[in-house]
Amino acid sequence: MNERQIWFVTGASSGFGRAITEAAVEAGDTVVAAVRRPAALDDLVAAHPRLVDPVALDVTDGPAVDAAVAGALERHGRIDVLVNNAGRTQVGAVEETTDDELRNLFDLHVFGPFGLTRAVLPHMRERGSGAIVMISSVGGQVVMPGFGVYCATKFALEAVAETLAAEVAPFGIKVMAVEPGAFRTNLFGPGAAVMSAENPAYAETAGATRRFVENGDGTQPGDPAKAAAAIRTALAAETTPIRLPLGGDAVDGIIAHLDSVRAEVAAWEKVSRGTDFDDVT
């Protein structure tokens, strides 16, 4: 990524989106910064008036997504990197979570990125280059009580990313799912997360996660600025990873999970293989 890039970043006003936008403009790149409230970017626009292009966008609005991508292409001629970052935290045991909460989170974390990706792909295929970044989570591979629905959306996003990577590699397009652990963004703290109505039966399981989210802001080990730098490094590499864990907690958690899965498969391998027809060799 030696030449100046055109980025399209959703959720650009805070957290990872803000850090990625700041890193891009500091490198001289242009960012189409898609946010619900463009005024939240006034300070960044004032500092970099020719590099930050704020766009009002609700990523769950399909026609608005198509219009925003078309407008960006008209103004800038291309989109080199799409960063599907817009998101939020949802906490609740599976039994506590309502259908509306479930659908709303899938709209934001899966359908929104899906629509944006479909919108940019024809342009990237025609140019024979581009990169699509899905901001997933360590929760895209590792679950904990109370985060089941949140993790379900991230598991889905990673399935899309891995499949897409195989589909578009022949066109010179990179795809990367980023898996941060706990970072000091705006996802923790009072009022930061959507909390399902609490059932006392889950006080010791999902309830513990509620307290962790409510009281953990400011204690997270991850630095969003360093995350943005790592993402840029991975995209610039000759071989970009399909999955990029960020933070020591994410690396430790994913390795432990993979070890656990391997051990369980090995323990039940005989039973699992025994379900084939007898004439299968």
C-alpha positions in Angstrom: 0.0 0.0 0.0 2.6 2.5 -1.1 0.2 4.8 -3.1 -2.4 6.9 -1.5 -5.5 4.8 -0.7 -9.2 5.5 -0.6 -10.8 4.0 2.5 -14.5 3.5 3.2 -14.8 3.0 7.0 -18.1 2.5 8.8 -18.5 3.5 12.4 -15.7 6.0 11.9 -16.6 8.4 14.8 -15.2 6.3 17.7 -13.3 3.2 18.7 -11.6 1.2 16.0 -13.3 3.1 13.3 -11.9 6.4 14.6 -8.4 4.9 15.1 -8.3 3.4 11.6 -9.5 6.7 10.1 -6.9 8.7 12.0 -4.1 6.4 11.0 -5.2 6.5 7.3 -5.3 10.3 7.1 -2.1 10.7 9.0 -0.5 8.5 6.2 -2.0 10.9 3.6 -4.9 8.6 2.6 -8.5 9.6 2.0 -11.3 8.2 4.2 -15.0 8.1 3.4 -16.1 8.1 7.0 -19.5 6.6 7.3 -21.3 7.5 10.6 -24.8 8.0 11.9 -23.9 11.6 13.0 -21.4 13.3 10.7 -21.0 16.1 13.3 -19.1 13.7 15.4 -16.3 14.0 12.9 -16.1 17.8 12.9 -12.8 17.9 14.6 -11.2 15.4 12.3 -12.6 17.2 9.2 -11.3 20.5 10.5 -7.8 19.0 10.9 -7.8 17.1 7.6 -10.4 18.9 5.4 -9.3 17.3 2.1 -8.8 13.8 3.5 -11.9 13.1 5.5 -15.2 12.8 3.6 -18.0 12.3 6.2 -21.1 10.5 5.1 -24.3 10.0 7.1 -25.1 6.3 6.9 -27.1 3.6 8.8 -25.5 0.4 7.6 -28.8 -1.5 8.1 -30.5 0.6 5.4 -29.8 -1.3 2.2 -30.7 1.5 -0.3 -28.7 4.0 1.7 -25.7 1.6 1.6 -25.8 1.3 -2.2 -26.2 5.1 -2.5 -23.2 5.8 -0.2 -20.9 3.5 -2.1 -22.0 4.9 -5.4 -21.5 8.4 -4.1 -18.0 7.6 -2.9 -17.0 6.1 -6.2 -18.3 9.1 -8.0 -16.4 11.5 -5.8 -13.1 9.6 -5.5 -13.0 7.2 -8.5 -12.4 4.1 -6.5 -12.5 2.4 -3.1 -9.3 0.6 -2.2 -10.2 -0.6 1.3 -13.6 -1.3 2.8 -13.6 -1.5 6.6 -16.9 -3.0 8.0 -16.5 -1.7 11.5 -19.9 -0.4 12.7 -21.1 -2.4 15.7 -22.1 -2.5 19.3 -22.0 -4.8 22.3 -25.0 -7.0 23.3 -25.1 -8.8 26.6 -27.7 -11.4 27.6 -28.1 -15.1 28.1 -29.6 -16.9 25.2 -32.9 -17.3 27.1 -32.9 -13.6 28.0 -32.4 -12.3 24.5 -35.5 -11.3 22.6 -36.2 -11.9 18.9 -35.9 -8.2 18.2 -32.5 -7.9 19.9 -31.3 -10.9 18.0 -32.5 -9.6 14.6 -31.3 -6.1 15.2 -27.8 -7.3 16.0 -27.6 -9.5 13.0 -28.8 -6.6 10.9 -25.9 -4.5 12.2 -23.1 -7.0 12.4 -24.0 -9.3 9.4 -26.5 -7.9 7.0 -24.9 -4.5 7.0 -21.4 -5.7 6.2 -22.8 -8.1 3.6 -24.6 -5.3 1.8 -21.6 -3.0 1.8 -19.4 -5.8 0.6 -21.7 -6.7 -2.3 -21.8 -3.0 -3.2 -18.0 -2.6 -3.5 -17.2 -5.9 -5.1 -18.1 -5.2 -8.7 -15.8 -2.2 -8.7 -13.0 -4.0 -7.0 -13.3 -7.0 -9.4 -13.2 -4.6 -12.4 -10.0 -2.9 -11.1 -8.4 -6.2 -10.1 -7.5 -5.0 -6.6 -8.9 -4.0 -3.2 -9.2 -5.1 0.4 -12.2 -5.9 2.6 -11.8 -5.8 6.3 -14.4 -7.3 8.7 -13.9 -6.0 12.2 -14.9 -9.2 14.1 -13.8 -10.1 17.6 -12.1 -12.7 19.6 -15.7 -13.6 20.0 -15.7 -14.7 16.4 -13.9 -17.9 17.7 -14.3 -17.9 21.5 -17.6 -17.6 23.5 -18.5 -16.8 27.0 -21.8 -16.7 28.9 -23.9 -13.6 28.1 -22.1 -13.0 24.8 -23.8 -15.9 22.9 -25.8 -13.7 20.5 -22.9 -11.2 20.0 -20.6 -14.1 19.3 -23.1 -15.7 16.9 -23.0 -12.6 14.7 -19.2 -12.6 14.7 -19.0 -16.3 14.0 -21.3 -15.6 11.0 -19.2 -12.6 9.9 -16.0 -14.8 10.0 -17.7 -17.5 7.9 -18.5 -14.9 5.3 -15.0 -13.5 5.4 -13.3 -16.9 5.0 -15.6 -17.9 2.2 -15.3 -14.5 0.5 -11.5 -14.7 0.6 -11.5 -17.9 -1.4 -14.0 -16.5 -3.9 -12.3 -13.2 -4.7 -8.6 -14.1 -4.4 -8.5 -14.7 -8.2 -9.5 -11.1 -8.7 -6.6 -9.7 -6.6 -8.9 -8.8 -3.6 -7.8 -9.4 0.0 -10.2 -10.2 2.8 -9.3 -10.1 6.5 -11.3 -10.7 9.6 -9.9 -8.8 12.6 -10.3 -10.4 16.0 -9.7 -7.9 18.8 -9.8 -8.8 22.4 -10.6 -6.2 25.0 -9.6 -2.7 23.8 -10.3 0.7 25.2 -13.1 1.6 22.8 -16.6 2.8 23.6 -18.1 -0.7 23.9 -17.8 -1.1 27.7 -19.1 1.0 30.5 -22.6 2.1 31.7 -24.9 2.6 28.8 -22.4 1.4 26.2 -24.0 -2.0 25.6 -27.5 -3.2 24.9 -28.5 -5.3 27.9 -31.3 -7.9 27.7 -33.7 -8.0 30.6 -32.0 -9.9 33.4 -33.2 -13.3 34.6 -31.8 -14.0 38.1 -31.3 -17.7 37.1 -28.3 -16.6 35.1 -26.7 -14.3 37.7 -23.6 -16.4 38.1 -23.0 -16.9 34.3 -24.3 -14.2 32.0 -24.6 -12.0 35.0 -20.9 -12.0 35.6 -20.4 -10.9 32.0 -22.8 -8.0 32.6 -20.7 -6.8 35.5 -17.6 -7.2 33.4 -19.0 -5.0 30.7 -20.5 -2.4 33.0 -17.4 -2.0 35.1 -14.5 -2.8 32.8 -14.2 0.4 30.8 -10.7 1.9 31.0 -9.1 -1.3 32.2 -9.0 -3.0 28.8 -5.4 -3.9 27.8 -5.8 -3.1 24.1 -4.7 0.2 22.4 -6.9 1.1 19.4 -4.1 3.1 17.8 -1.8 0.1 17.9 -4.7 -2.0 16.5 -5.0 0.4 13.5 -1.3 0.2 12.9 -1.4 -3.6 13.0 -4.3 -3.7 10.5 -2.4 -1.4 8.1 0.7 -3.7 8.4 -1.3 -6.8 7.7 -3.0 -5.3 4.6 0.4 -4.2 3.3 1.9 -7.6 3.7 2.5 -9.8 0.6 0.4 -12.5 2.4 -2.4 -10.9 4.3 -3.9 -13.2 7.0 -7.5 -14.2 6.7 -7.8 -13.8 10.5 -5.8 -11.3 12.6 -6.2 -11.6 16.3 -5.3 -8.4 18.2 -4.2 -8.3 21.8 -2.5 -10.8 24.0 -5.9 -11.8 25.5 -7.2 -12.6 22.0 -4.2 -14.7 21.1 -4.3 -16.6 24.3 -8.0 -17.2 24.2 -8.0 -18.4 20.6 -5.0 -20.7 21.1 -6.7 -22.2 24.2 -9.9 -22.7 22.3 -8.2 -24.4 19.3 -6.4 -26.7 21.6 -9.7 -27.6 23.4 -11.4 -28.3 20.1 -8.6 -30.5 18.9 -8.5 -32.4 22.1 -12.3 -33.0 22.0 -12.3 -34.1 18.4 -9.4 -36.5 19.1 -11.2 -37.9 22.2 -14.4 -38.7 20.1 -12.7 -39.5 16.8 -13.5 -43.2 16.9 -17.2 -42.5 17.5 -17.3 -39.8 14.9 -15.6 -41.9 12.2 -17.8 -44.8 13.1 -20.9 -43.1 11.5 -19.6 -43.8 7.9 -21.1 -46.6 5.9 -19.2 -49.9 6.3 -18.1 -49.9 2.7 -16.4 -46.5 2.9 -12.6 -46.8 3.1 
